[in-house]
Amino acid sequence: MSLIKVALAGATGNLGVSVLEALLGADYSVTVLSRIHGTSYKLAAHPNLTIEEVDFNSTQSLIAALQETEVVISCLATLAIGSQNPLIDASVAAGVRRFIPAEFGMDSRNPMCVVLPVCAPKVDTQKHLQEKANSNNGFTYTGIANGLFLDWGLKVGFILNPASHAATLYNGGDVPFSTTTLADVAKAILGVINNQCQTANRILYVHSAVTTQNKLIQYAKDRDGREWHTICRDTEQIRQESLAELAKGTQGHINAAMDGFCICASWNTDYGCDFSSHLDNDLLGLKTMDEDELRALVGSFL
C-alpha cells in the first residue's frame, strides 16, 4: 500500500516542526518545500522525508515539486500568509486534493477580526481557495483556527512569562480565551487528513483549553508560591497603538503591530476569542486538557 504523500511549507517554524514530527510519526510520505538556500537542510534525515527547494513565487517551480501530492499544508509565518496564492495555484495544477492554509490562530470569520490587518491576508486567502474549489472538482481546503499557541505563548512570554513571574494582563486578565498546544494543532491537521469528506471547504475550530490569564497565574502561584509582577492594558488602546506602528512602515514596526493585533483578537470577547460554543475537537480527535494537565504545563515553564 503506497503512502499518502503530503507536502509541507514552513517546516522549520514554530508550528512546522511539530507538524512535520506528527506527519512522519503517522507514516506519511512528506515533501518539505524549502526556500532556495533555506534552512530545511538542517532537518534530521528520515526515510519518508524529501526536501525540495522551490521558488515560492513561481507556480511552475511549485508544480514540479507537488507531483503526486495529495495534501499540501502551509505553515508559513505571519508575514508570509498573504503570499500563498502561487502555492494554491500550483496545488490545483498538480492535482492536489486538500490544501490546509496558514490559518492557524484567531477566528478569521469574526467580523471584528476580519478588519484587523493581521487577519486580512487570511480572509483573502480563503476567498482564493473558495474560488479554486468552486472551479476545480477534486480540489478542497480546510482552515484551522486554534487561538493562541499555548506552550509557545508560555515559553516566549506572549501569554504569560512564568520564568520571570511577570505578565501583561489584557482587559483585566479574566477574559476566557481558546489556546492550543503545538502538538494538538498537529493532531488537528492529521484529523483533517483522515476525515477529508467531513472537513472539506470549512474553517474548523479547536483548542486544547479555554482559560484566562489570571487562572494560569494562580496555577503558577499554587505551584511555587511566588508573587507576580503584572501590568494591565486595554486591547482597544493596543489596537490604536498598533495602527500607528503599522503606519511607520519599517519591518520592526510592522512586526510589533501584528503582535498587537493578535493581542486584540485573543483577549477581547468581541473578537470571538473563546471557541467553546463551536468546537470541532471531536471530529478531529482532539481532547481538551483538564485542570491538572493545564497546571502541570504551566509548572513546566516555571
PyMOL commands that set and color helices and strands:
alter all, ss='L'
color gray80, all
select helices_A, chain A and resi 14-25+40-42+59-65+78-83+85-94+111-114+120-135+150-155+171-173+182-194+213-224+235-248+251-266+269-271+276-278+281-284+291-299
alter helices_A, ss='H'
color red, helices_A
select strands_A, chain A and resi 5-9+29-35+49-54+71-74+98-100+140-145+148-149+166-170+177-180+202-205+209-211+229-233
alter strands_A, ss='S'
color yellow, strands_A
deselect
rebuild
show_as cartoon
